[in-house]
Amino acid sequence: MRKADIVTFFSRLQAQRPEPRGELEHENAYQLLVAVVMSAQATDVGVNKATAPLFAVVKTPRQMLDYGLERLTETIRTIGLYRNKAKNVIELSRLLVERHGGEVPRDRAALEALPGVGRKTANVVLNIAFGVPVIAVDTHVFRVSNRTGLAPGKTVEAVEAKLEKVVPPPFRLHAHHWLILHGRYVCKARKPDCAACIVNDLCPSAGKA
């Protein structure tokens, strides 16, 4: 995609959703971190349903440790891979207390050192909780970036690197939100709704899926 088309592409997504936001419900950076860890191979709707009662009483790593592994496992049992996720959340909570004074670090390396936290999760937390203009590449972002020609790549890492290079600075903070929402509701995996797409004239795949 040409540079001028990329500006048009994001300008239209921005006009459609001026203030996009993630759909995982949370009250602070810690709850966001927990929610994103739980969202792997699960829907945001499913995660929100499971975390609503949890987040009503657990707002800090220390409170999560007091809540305990057994109760947490039972609370999130409707989420895929819930046993492993519960163990990761308890362990990352312990490390936050021991290493970071109970605070979520504003540092990618420190975040990725926590159990269950990979680069995508770290980027989501940095972006949403701390306003760092990084781009988290999930399945939606990967698909839209390749399908539209915005940032083609064979791996998540390649797509992220390309997006960091081609997305103009004014759009970088919200870029992954726009791409996620566009992929989730319009540029769907099995049946993209090209007729409803506001950037279909810029997309080489429009009408071909």
Helices and strands as residue ranges (DSSP letters): H 3-16, H 29-38, H 44-57, H 61-67, H 69-75, H 82-100, H 108-112, H 119-130, H 139-148, H 156-166, H 169-172, H 175-185, G 194-196, G 200-202
